[in-house]
Amino acid sequence: MSEQYINPFDDPENQFMVLINHQGQYSLWPEFKPTPAGWENTFGPCDKQRCIDYIETHWQDIRV
């Protein structure tokens, strides 16, 4: 049997970046993937939890 697929967001070995777009929206993104057009790196690469903490600290709720 071949190796089982592991979602890159669930792999504790992966490093992540926090991306932001022109609307101020944040995205958690695996370091090994190219940054999509319209997004830029604002934090990282580092472990997933540190990226999540960064987003929670910097994200502003636009619904308020």
PyMOL commands that place a pseudoatom at each C-alpha (Angstrom):
pseudoatom trace, name=CA, resn=MET, resi=1, chain=A, elem=C, hetatm=0, pos=[0.000, 0.000, 0.000]
pseudoatom trace, name=CA, resn=SER, resi=2, chain=A, elem=C, hetatm=0, pos=[1.307, 3.472, -0.875]
pseudoatom trace, name=CA, resn=GLU, resi=3, chain=A, elem=C, hetatm=0, pos=[1.818, 6.297, 1.581]
pseudoatom trace, name=CA, resn=GLN, resi=4, chain=A, elem=C, hetatm=0, pos=[-1.359, 7.943, 2.733]
pseudoatom trace, name=CA, resn=TYR, resi=5, chain=A, elem=C, hetatm=0, pos=[-1.949, 11.540, 1.623]
pseudoatom trace, name=CA, resn=ILE, resi=6, chain=A, elem=C, hetatm=0, pos=[-1.444, 14.158, 4.346]
pseudoatom trace, name=CA, resn=ASN, resi=7, chain=A, elem=C, hetatm=0, pos=[-3.126, 17.518, 3.936]
pseudoatom trace, name=CA, resn=PRO, resi=8, chain=A, elem=C, hetatm=0, pos=[-0.330, 20.136, 3.972]
pseudoatom trace, name=CA, resn=PHE, resi=9, chain=A, elem=C, hetatm=0, pos=[-2.251, 22.102, 6.624]
pseudoatom trace, name=CA, resn=ASP, resi=10, chain=A, elem=C, hetatm=0, pos=[-2.238, 19.053, 8.913]
pseudoatom trace, name=CA, resn=ASP, resi=11, chain=A, elem=C, hetatm=0, pos=[1.444, 18.187, 8.524]
pseudoatom trace, name=CA, resn=PRO, resi=12, chain=A, elem=C, hetatm=0, pos=[3.298, 19.419, 11.639]
pseudoatom trace, name=CA, resn=GLU, resi=13, chain=A, elem=C, hetatm=0, pos=[6.565, 19.482, 9.681]
pseudoatom trace, name=CA, resn=ASN, resi=14, chain=A, elem=C, hetatm=0, pos=[5.388, 22.205, 7.281]
pseudoatom trace, name=CA, resn=GLN, resi=15, chain=A, elem=C, hetatm=0, pos=[6.187, 25.865, 7.676]
pseudoatom trace, name=CA, resn=PHE, resi=16, chain=A, elem=C, hetatm=0, pos=[3.572, 28.481, 6.828]
pseudoatom trace, name=CA, resn=MET, resi=17, chain=A, elem=C, hetatm=0, pos=[3.251, 32.096, 5.828]
pseudoatom trace, name=CA, resn=VAL, resi=18, chain=A, elem=C, hetatm=0, pos=[0.519, 34.615, 6.456]
pseudoatom trace, name=CA, resn=LEU, resi=19, chain=A, elem=C, hetatm=0, pos=[-0.604, 36.263, 3.238]
pseudoatom trace, name=CA, resn=ILE, resi=20, chain=A, elem=C, hetatm=0, pos=[-2.670, 39.421, 2.877]
pseudoatom trace, name=CA, resn=ASN, resi=21, chain=A, elem=C, hetatm=0, pos=[-4.537, 40.789, -0.126]
pseudoatom trace, name=CA, resn=HIS, resi=22, chain=A, elem=C, hetatm=0, pos=[-5.553, 44.325, -1.138]
pseudoatom trace, name=CA, resn=GLN, resi=23, chain=A, elem=C, hetatm=0, pos=[-8.817, 43.994, 0.816]
pseudoatom trace, name=CA, resn=GLY, resi=24, chain=A, elem=C, hetatm=0, pos=[-6.965, 43.259, 4.059]
pseudoatom trace, name=CA, resn=GLN, resi=25, chain=A, elem=C, hetatm=0, pos=[-7.992, 39.603, 4.063]
pseudoatom trace, name=CA, resn=TYR, resi=26, chain=A, elem=C, hetatm=0, pos=[-5.542, 37.116, 5.572]
pseudoatom trace, name=CA, resn=SER, resi=27, chain=A, elem=C, hetatm=0, pos=[-4.694, 33.610, 4.468]
pseudoatom trace, name=CA, resn=LEU, resi=28, chain=A, elem=C, hetatm=0, pos=[-2.605, 30.856, 6.021]
pseudoatom trace, name=CA, resn=TRP, resi=29, chain=A, elem=C, hetatm=0, pos=[-0.403, 29.485, 3.232]
pseudoatom trace, name=CA, resn=PRO, resi=30, chain=A, elem=C, hetatm=0, pos=[2.130, 26.604, 3.056]
pseudoatom trace, name=CA, resn=GLU, resi=31, chain=A, elem=C, hetatm=0, pos=[5.663, 27.886, 2.491]
pseudoatom trace, name=CA, resn=PHE, resi=32, chain=A, elem=C, hetatm=0, pos=[6.365, 25.375, -0.292]
pseudoatom trace, name=CA, resn=LYS, resi=33, chain=A, elem=C, hetatm=0, pos=[3.499, 26.688, -2.474]
pseudoatom trace, name=CA, resn=PRO, resi=34, chain=A, elem=C, hetatm=0, pos=[4.019, 29.781, -4.660]
pseudoatom trace, name=CA, resn=THR, resi=35, chain=A, elem=C, hetatm=0, pos=[2.248, 32.892, -3.419]
pseudoatom trace, name=CA, resn=PRO, resi=36, chain=A, elem=C, hetatm=0, pos=[-0.910, 33.398, -5.508]
pseudoatom trace, name=CA, resn=ALA, resi=37, chain=A, elem=C, hetatm=0, pos=[-1.342, 36.536, -7.596]
pseudoatom trace, name=CA, resn=GLY, resi=38, chain=A, elem=C, hetatm=0, pos=[-2.886, 39.383, -5.627]
pseudoatom trace, name=CA, resn=TRP, resi=39, chain=A, elem=C, hetatm=0, pos=[-1.479, 38.215, -2.296]
pseudoatom trace, name=CA, resn=GLU, resi=40, chain=A, elem=C, hetatm=0, pos=[1.727, 39.155, -0.467]
pseudoatom trace, name=CA, resn=ASN, resi=41, chain=A, elem=C, hetatm=0, pos=[3.593, 37.627, 2.439]
pseudoatom trace, name=CA, resn=THR, resi=42, chain=A, elem=C, hetatm=0, pos=[3.144, 39.611, 5.630]
pseudoatom trace, name=CA, resn=PHE, resi=43, chain=A, elem=C, hetatm=0, pos=[4.504, 37.111, 8.210]
pseudoatom trace, name=CA, resn=GLY, resi=44, chain=A, elem=C, hetatm=0, pos=[6.549, 33.937, 8.271]
pseudoatom trace, name=CA, resn=PRO, resi=45, chain=A, elem=C, hetatm=0, pos=[7.611, 31.421, 7.327]
pseudoatom trace, name=CA, resn=CYS, resi=46, chain=A, elem=C, hetatm=0, pos=[7.182, 29.784, 10.707]
pseudoatom trace, name=CA, resn=ASP, resi=47, chain=A, elem=C, hetatm=0, pos=[5.087, 27.131, 12.409]
pseudoatom trace, name=CA, resn=LYS, resi=48, chain=A, elem=C, hetatm=0, pos=[1.331, 27.009, 11.889]
pseudoatom trace, name=CA, resn=GLN, resi=49, chain=A, elem=C, hetatm=0, pos=[0.339, 28.117, 15.393]
pseudoatom trace, name=CA, resn=ARG, resi=50, chain=A, elem=C, hetatm=0, pos=[2.533, 31.233, 15.291]
pseudoatom trace, name=CA, resn=CYS, resi=51, chain=A, elem=C, hetatm=0, pos=[0.913, 32.176, 11.969]
pseudoatom trace, name=CA, resn=ILE, resi=52, chain=A, elem=C, hetatm=0, pos=[-2.568, 31.652, 13.416]
pseudoatom trace, name=CA, resn=ASP, resi=53, chain=A, elem=C, hetatm=0, pos=[-1.616, 33.783, 16.432]
pseudoatom trace, name=CA, resn=TYR, resi=54, chain=A, elem=C, hetatm=0, pos=[-0.389, 36.523, 14.083]
pseudoatom trace, name=CA, resn=ILE, resi=55, chain=A, elem=C, hetatm=0, pos=[-3.668, 36.511, 12.154]
pseudoatom trace, name=CA, resn=GLU, resi=56, chain=A, elem=C, hetatm=0, pos=[-5.731, 36.627, 15.350]
pseudoatom trace, name=CA, resn=THR, resi=57, chain=A, elem=C, hetatm=0, pos=[-3.673, 39.568, 16.610]
pseudoatom trace, name=CA, resn=HIS, resi=58, chain=A, elem=C, hetatm=0, pos=[-3.746, 41.614, 13.380]
pseudoatom trace, name=CA, resn=TRP, resi=59, chain=A, elem=C, hetatm=0, pos=[-7.061, 40.762, 11.758]
pseudoatom trace, name=CA, resn=GLN, resi=60, chain=A, elem=C, hetatm=0, pos=[-9.703, 43.458, 12.028]
pseudoatom trace, name=CA, resn=ASP, resi=61, chain=A, elem=C, hetatm=0, pos=[-13.333, 42.444, 11.727]
pseudoatom trace, name=CA, resn=ILE, resi=62, chain=A, elem=C, hetatm=0, pos=[-14.678, 44.422, 8.767]
pseudoatom trace, name=CA, resn=ARG, resi=63, chain=A, elem=C, hetatm=0, pos=[-18.268, 43.634, 9.782]
pseudoatom trace, name=CA, resn=VAL, resi=64, chain=A, elem=C, hetatm=0, pos=[-18.073, 45.984, 12.779]
for i in range(1, 64): cmd.bond("trace and resi %d" % i, "trace and resi %d" % (i + 1))
show_as sticks, trace
zoom trace
